[in-house]
Amino acid sequence: MAKTKKHKFKKWEVSIMELKDNGRKFKVTRRIPEMSVSETKLFRTKKKAKKQFDDWLK
């Protein structure tokens, strides 16, 4: 599962990805491609990851 969306007004991309290394985790990343800047957060539940994904798109 990988999903990426671009914000309407701001120039960042937000993505969510499911990781299956040692259990099930979700990675949410926000990045600005022009500046090579990114912020990543890891979550244990899909609900919390989806909430962060939606918050960053607001």
The first five atom37 places (N, CA, C, CB, O) and aatype in JSON, in Angstrom:
{
  "aatype": [12, 0, 11, 16, 11, 11, 8, 11, 13, 11, 11, 17, 6, 19, 15, 9, 12, 6, 10, 11, 3, 2, 7, 1, 11, 13, 11, 19, 16, 1, 1, 9, 14, 6, 12, 15, 19, 15, 6, 16, 11, 10, 13, 1, 16, 11, 11, 11, 0, 11, 11, 5, 13, 3, 3, 17, 10, 11],
  "atom_mask": [
    [1, 1, 1, 1, 1],
    [1, 1, 1, 1, 1],
    [1, 1, 1, 1, 1],
    [1, 1, 1, 1, 1],
    [1, 1, 1, 1, 1],
    [1, 1, 1, 1, 1],
    [1, 1, 1, 1, 1],
    [1, 1, 1, 1, 1],
    [1, 1, 1, 1, 1],
    [1, 1, 1, 1, 1],
    [1, 1, 1, 1, 1],
    [1, 1, 1, 1, 1],
    [1, 1, 1, 1, 1],
    [1, 1, 1, 1, 1],
    [1, 1, 1, 1, 1],
    [1, 1, 1, 1, 1],
    [1, 1, 1, 1, 1],
    [1, 1, 1, 1, 1],
    [1, 1, 1, 1, 1],
    [1, 1, 1, 1, 1],
    [1, 1, 1, 1, 1],
    [1, 1, 1, 1, 1],
    [1, 1, 1, 0, 1],
    [1, 1, 1, 1, 1],
    [1, 1, 1, 1, 1],
    [1, 1, 1, 1, 1],
    [1, 1, 1, 1, 1],
    [1, 1, 1, 1, 1],
    [1, 1, 1, 1, 1],
    [1, 1, 1, 1, 1],
    [1, 1, 1, 1, 1],
    [1, 1, 1, 1, 1],
    [1, 1, 1, 1, 1],
    [1, 1, 1, 1, 1],
    [1, 1, 1, 1, 1],
    [1, 1, 1, 1, 1],
    [1, 1, 1, 1, 1],
    [1, 1, 1, 1, 1],
    [1, 1, 1, 1, 1],
    [1, 1, 1, 1, 1],
    [1, 1, 1, 1, 1],
    [1, 1, 1, 1, 1],
    [1, 1, 1, 1, 1],
    [1, 1, 1, 1, 1],
    [1, 1, 1, 1, 1],
    [1, 1, 1, 1, 1],
    [1, 1, 1, 1, 1],
    [1, 1, 1, 1, 1],
    [1, 1, 1, 1, 1],
    [1, 1, 1, 1, 1],
    [1, 1, 1, 1, 1],
    [1, 1, 1, 1, 1],
    [1, 1, 1, 1, 1],
    [1, 1, 1, 1, 1],
    [1, 1, 1, 1, 1],
    [1, 1, 1, 1, 1],
    [1, 1, 1, 1, 1],
    [1, 1, 1, 1, 1]
  ],
  "atom_positions": [
    [[0.84, -1.17, 0.0], [0.0, 0.0, 0.0], [0.89, 1.23, 0.0], [-0.96, 0.0, 1.21], [1.65, 1.45, 0.94]],
    [[0.8, 2.03, -1.01], [1.51, 3.3, -1.07], [0.6, 4.32, -1.74], [2.88, 3.17, -1.83], [-0.01, 4.03, -2.77]],
    [[0.52, 5.49, -1.16], [-0.37, 6.51, -1.68], [0.33, 7.85, -1.57], [-1.73, 6.51, -0.91], [0.9, 8.17, -0.53]],
    [[0.29, 8.65, -2.63], [0.92, 9.97, -2.63], [-0.07, 10.99, -3.17], [2.22, 9.97, -3.47], [-0.77, 10.72, -4.15]],
    [[-0.13, 12.15, -2.53], [-0.96, 13.25, -3.0], [-0.18, 14.54, -2.9], [-2.29, 13.34, -2.2], [0.7, 14.66, -2.05]],
    [[-0.5, 15.5, -3.76], [0.11, 16.82, -3.69], [-0.9, 17.77, -3.08], [0.56, 17.31, -5.1], [-2.1, 17.67, -3.33]],
    [[-0.41, 18.69, -2.27], [-1.26, 19.7, -1.65], [-1.69, 20.7, -2.72], [-0.52, 20.43, -0.48], [-0.93, 20.96, -3.66]],
    [[-2.89, 21.24, -2.6], [-3.43, 22.14, -3.62], [-2.63, 23.44, -3.75], [-4.87, 22.46, -3.31], [-2.35, 23.89, -4.85]],
    [[-2.27, 24.04, -2.6], [-1.64, 25.35, -2.63], [-0.16, 25.31, -2.26], [-2.36, 26.27, -1.71], [0.64, 26.07, -2.81]],
    [[0.18, 24.46, -1.36], [1.58, 24.36, -0.93], [2.3, 23.4, -1.86], [1.68, 23.88, 0.56], [1.66, 22.62, -2.56]],
    [[3.61, 23.45, -1.86], [4.37, 22.67, -2.83], [4.92, 21.37, -2.26], [5.49, 23.5, -3.38], [5.98, 20.91, -2.7]],
    [[4.24, 20.77, -1.28], [4.77, 19.53, -0.75], [3.94, 18.34, -1.17], [4.84, 19.59, 0.74], [2.77, 18.48, -1.52]],
    [[4.56, 17.18, -1.13], [3.88, 15.91, -1.41], [3.78, 15.14, -0.11], [4.64, 15.08, -2.51], [4.7, 15.16, 0.7]],
    [[2.67, 14.46, 0.08], [2.45, 13.66, 1.28], [2.2, 12.23, 0.84], [1.26, 14.2, 2.14], [1.39, 11.98, -0.06]],
    [[2.9, 11.27, 1.47], [2.72, 9.87, 1.11], [2.54, 9.02, 2.36], [3.91, 9.36, 0.28], [3.02, 9.36, 3.44]],
    [[1.84, 7.9, 2.19], [1.64, 6.93, 3.26], [2.01, 5.56, 2.71], [0.16, 6.96, 3.82], [1.65, 5.21, 1.58]],
    [[2.73, 4.78, 3.53], [3.2, 3.48, 3.08], [3.14, 2.49, 4.24], [4.65, 3.58, 2.52], [3.4, 2.85, 5.39]],
    [[2.79, 1.26, 3.93], [2.74, 0.2, 4.94], [4.07, -0.57, 4.93], [1.54, -0.77, 4.68], [4.53, -1.0, 3.87]],
    [[4.66, -0.73, 6.1], [5.92, -1.46, 6.25], [5.65, -2.77, 6.98], [6.98, -0.61, 7.01], [4.83, -2.8, 7.9]],
    [[6.32, -3.84, 6.58], [6.11, -5.14, 7.21], [7.43, -5.75, 7.67], [5.4, -6.1, 6.25], [7.65, -6.95, 7.5]],
    [[8.33, -4.93, 8.24], [9.62, -5.44, 8.7], [9.45, -6.3, 9.95], [10.58, -4.28, 8.99], [9.42, -7.53, 9.86]],
    [[9.35, -5.68, 11.08], [9.15, -6.38, 12.35], [7.75, -6.08, 12.85], [10.22, -5.95, 13.41], [7.57, -5.32, 13.8]],
    [[6.79, -6.67, 12.23], [5.4, -6.35, 12.53], [4.86, -5.42, 11.47], [0.0, 0.0, 0.0], [5.44, -5.27, 10.39]],
    [[3.77, -4.8, 11.78], [3.1, -3.93, 10.81], [3.2, -2.48, 11.29], [1.61, -4.34, 10.63], [2.74, -2.15, 12.39]],
    [[3.79, -1.62, 10.47], [3.92, -0.2, 10.78], [3.55, 0.6, 9.55], [5.36, 0.14, 11.25], [3.55, 0.09, 8.43]],
    [[3.23, 1.86, 9.77], [2.86, 2.76, 8.68], [3.77, 3.98, 8.71], [1.37, 3.18, 8.79], [4.0, 4.56, 9.77]],
    [[4.27, 4.35, 7.54], [5.18, 5.48, 7.41], [4.48, 6.58, 6.63], [6.5, 5.05, 6.69], [3.97, 6.36, 5.53]],
    [[4.45, 7.79, 7.22], [3.85, 8.95, 6.58], [4.97, 9.96, 6.35], [2.67, 9.56, 7.44], [5.68, 10.33, 7.29]],
    [[5.12, 10.41, 5.12], [6.21, 11.32, 4.76], [5.65, 12.55, 4.06], [7.24, 10.62, 3.86], [4.77, 12.47, 3.21]],
    [[6.18, 13.69, 4.45], [5.85, 14.96, 3.79], [7.15, 15.51, 3.25], [5.14, 16.0, 4.79], [8.14, 15.6, 3.98]],
    [[7.17, 15.87, 1.94], [8.42, 16.37, 1.37], [8.18, 17.51, 0.39], [9.16, 15.23, 0.67], [7.11, 17.62, -0.22]],
    [[9.2, 18.34, 0.26], [9.21, 19.44, -0.71], [10.3, 19.1, -1.71], [9.45, 20.85, -0.01], [11.49, 19.26, -1.41]],
    [[9.94, 18.64, -2.9], [10.93, 18.17, -3.88], [11.95, 19.22, -4.31], [10.22, 17.67, -5.09], [13.12, 18.89, -4.53]],
    [[11.55, 20.46, -4.43], [12.46, 21.51, -4.9], [13.59, 21.78, -3.91], [11.69, 22.79, -5.16], [14.67, 22.21, -4.3]],
    [[13.33, 21.53, -2.62], [14.31, 21.84, -1.59], [14.98, 20.59, -1.0], [13.65, 22.63, -0.49], [15.86, 20.72, -0.14]],
    [[14.58, 19.42, -1.42], [15.1, 18.15, -0.88], [14.93, 18.1, 0.64], [16.58, 17.97, -1.24], [15.84, 17.69, 1.36]],
    [[13.77, 18.52, 1.11], [13.45, 18.52, 2.54], [12.29, 17.55, 2.75], [13.09, 19.95, 3.05], [11.33, 17.54, 1.99]],
    [[12.4, 16.74, 3.82], [11.29, 15.83, 4.13], [11.17, 15.62, 5.62], [11.49, 14.49, 3.42], [12.11, 15.82, 6.38]],
    [[9.98, 15.2, 6.02], [9.68, 14.87, 7.41], [8.94, 13.54, 7.38], [8.83, 15.99, 8.12], [7.99, 13.37, 6.61]],
    [[9.36, 12.59, 8.21], [8.77, 11.26, 8.23], [8.36, 10.9, 9.65], [9.75, 10.21, 7.67], [9.09, 11.16, 10.61]],
    [[7.19, 10.28, 9.77], [6.71, 9.79, 11.06], [6.26, 8.35, 10.89], [5.55, 10.67, 11.62], [5.68, 7.99, 9.85]],
    [[6.52, 7.51, 11.9], [6.09, 6.11, 11.89], [4.98, 5.91, 12.9], [7.28, 5.18, 12.2], [5.0, 6.48, 13.99]],
    [[3.99, 5.08, 12.53], [2.85, 4.8, 13.37], [2.6, 3.3, 13.43], [1.59, 5.52, 12.86], [2.91, 2.58, 12.48]],
    [[2.05, 2.84, 14.54], [1.71, 1.43, 14.69], [0.32, 1.11, 14.19], [1.84, 1.02, 16.13], [0.02, -0.04, 13.87]],
    [[-0.55, 2.12, 14.11], [-1.92, 1.87, 13.66], [-2.2, 2.66, 12.38], [-2.93, 2.25, 14.76], [-1.69, 3.76, 12.17]],
    [[-3.02, 2.07, 11.54], [-3.4, 2.71, 10.29], [-4.23, 3.95, 10.55], [-4.18, 1.74, 9.4], [-4.14, 4.93, 9.82]],
    [[-5.05, 3.92, 11.61], [-5.92, 5.04, 11.95], [-5.1, 6.3, 12.26], [-6.81, 4.67, 13.15], [-5.41, 7.38, 11.76]],
    [[-4.06, 6.16, 13.08], [-3.21, 7.31, 13.43], [-2.43, 7.81, 12.22], [-2.25, 6.94, 14.56], [-2.26, 9.02, 12.04]],
    [[-1.95, 6.89, 11.39], [-1.21, 7.27, 10.18], [-2.12, 8.03, 9.22], [-0.61, 6.03, 9.49], [-1.7, 9.03, 8.64]],
    [[-3.32, 7.56, 9.04], [-4.29, 8.22, 8.14], [-4.64, 9.61, 8.66], [-5.57, 7.36, 8.0], [-4.8, 10.54, 7.88]],
    [[-4.76, 9.75, 9.99], [-5.06, 11.06, 10.59], [-3.92, 12.04, 10.29], [-5.28, 10.93, 12.11], [-4.17, 13.18, 9.92]],
    [[-2.66, 11.6, 10.46], [-1.52, 12.46, 10.16], [-1.47, 12.82, 8.69], [-0.21, 11.78, 10.58], [-1.19, 13.97, 8.34]],
    [[-1.73, 11.86, 7.82], [-1.79, 12.08, 6.37], [-2.8, 13.17, 6.03], [-2.15, 10.76, 5.64], [-2.5, 14.1, 5.29]],
    [[-4.0, 13.05, 6.6], [-5.05, 14.04, 6.34], [-4.72, 15.41, 6.93], [-6.37, 13.56, 6.9], [-5.01, 16.43, 6.31]],
    [[-4.1, 15.44, 8.12], [-3.72, 16.71, 8.74], [-2.7, 17.46, 7.88], [-3.13, 16.47, 10.15], [-2.79, 18.68, 7.72]],
    [[-1.75, 16.74, 7.32], [-0.74, 17.39, 6.49], [-1.32, 17.88, 5.17], [0.41, 16.45, 6.23], [-0.75, 18.78, 4.56]],
    [[-2.42, 17.32, 4.72], [-3.04, 17.8, 3.48], [-3.96, 18.99, 3.69], [-3.82, 16.68, 2.84], [-4.38, 19.61, 2.72]],
    [[-4.27, 19.32, 4.92], [-5.15, 20.49, 5.2], [-4.45, 21.77, 4.9], [-5.62, 20.5, 6.64], [-5.03, 22.84, 5.07]]
  ]
}
